[in-house]
Amino acid sequence: MNAVCKRRRLKQANLEHRQHKSANDIGKLERSNKQTAKRTIFIRVTFSFPVSHLSSHRGSA
């Protein structure tokens, strides 16, 4: 199984190498999309906590 997968990946890599620019651009787009998704989730999580903390502190004080 692994050997077959590796061969397929190598073939795919060679194909992408031949179509160099288009394949690279697609790969970069996919990677950046994943990174931005992670960032937005991270920002949402980090910002949701301090806001709730601030509101509770204001209420008590």
C-alpha positions as CSV (number, residue, x, y, z in Angstrom):
1,M,0.0,0.0,0.0
2,N,2.6,2.5,1.1
3,A,4.9,1.9,-1.9
4,V,2.0,2.4,-4.3
5,C,1.0,5.6,-2.5
6,K,4.6,6.9,-2.7
7,R,4.8,6.1,-6.4
8,R,1.5,7.9,-7.0
9,R,2.8,10.9,-5.0
10,L,6.0,10.9,-7.0
11,K,4.0,10.8,-10.3
12,Q,1.8,13.7,-9.0
13,A,4.9,15.7,-8.0
14,N,6.4,15.2,-11.4
15,L,3.2,16.3,-13.1
16,E,3.1,19.4,-10.9
17,H,6.7,20.1,-11.8
18,R,5.9,20.0,-15.5
19,Q,2.9,22.3,-15.0
20,H,5.1,24.2,-12.6
21,K,3.4,27.6,-12.2
22,S,-0.3,26.5,-12.2
23,A,0.3,23.6,-9.8
24,N,2.4,25.8,-7.5
25,D,-0.2,28.6,-7.4
26,I,-2.9,26.1,-6.6
27,G,-0.8,24.6,-3.8
28,K,-0.1,28.1,-2.4
29,L,-3.7,29.0,-2.5
30,E,-4.8,25.9,-0.6
31,R,-2.1,26.4,2.0
32,S,-3.0,30.1,2.6
33,N,-6.6,29.2,2.8
34,K,-5.8,26.6,5.5
35,Q,-3.6,29.1,7.4
36,T,-6.3,31.9,7.3
37,A,-8.9,29.4,8.5
38,K,-6.7,28.5,11.5
39,R,-6.0,32.2,12.2
40,T,-9.7,33.1,12.2
41,I,-10.6,30.3,14.6
42,F,-7.7,31.3,16.8
43,I,-8.7,34.9,16.8
44,R,-12.3,34.1,17.6
45,V,-11.3,31.9,20.5
46,T,-8.8,34.4,21.9
47,F,-11.1,37.4,21.6
48,S,-14.2,35.7,22.9
49,F,-12.5,35.1,26.3
50,P,-11.3,38.6,27.3
51,V,-14.6,40.2,26.2
52,S,-16.6,38.0,28.6
53,H,-14.0,38.6,31.3
54,L,-14.3,42.4,30.9
55,S,-18.1,42.4,30.9
56,S,-18.2,40.3,34.1
57,H,-15.7,42.6,35.8
58,R,-17.6,45.7,34.9
59,G,-20.8,44.1,36.2
60,S,-19.2,43.3,39.6
61,A,-17.4,46.7,39.9
